[in-house]
Amino acid sequence: MTPIKSFRYIILPPLFKDTSICSLISTPEFMLRTKDLAMMSFLPMHLFLLAALMYFLMSWPLSIMTRRIELRMQLSKKSLKP
């Protein structure tokens, strides 16, 4: 397997998955800051709903983009088979 093929088929796909390392690190930090604000303002439901909405608005477009990239890679992989 060439280095380009190994990068394309082995290394690149996990980088585009919905559950990336970045989300594992940023989500707890984001929720901790939301909890801190909720304790100061006494509006926990409003702030947690806002945090959920913000997280959804950040992750949903990335999820769609990931699916499209994976589909494109699968289609190109099928077209390369003899």
URDAQUI-V419897 format. One record per pair of residues at least 24 apart in sequence whose ideal C-beta (glycine too) atoms are under 10 Angstrom apart, sorted by the first residue. I is the first residue (numbers start at 1). J is the second residue. Records with the same first field share a line. If there is no record, write none. Layout:
I=J / J
//
This chain:
5=80
8=73 / 76 / 77
9=73 / 77
12=69 / 73
13=66 / 69 / 70 / 73
15=66 / 69
16=62 / 63 / 65 / 66 / 67 / 68 / 69 / 70 / 73
17=63 / 66 / 70
18=59 / 62 / 63 / 66 / 67
19=59
20=59 / 62 / 66
22=62
23=55 / 58 / 59 / 62
26=55 / 58
27=51 / 55 / 59
30=54 / 55 / 58
31=55
//
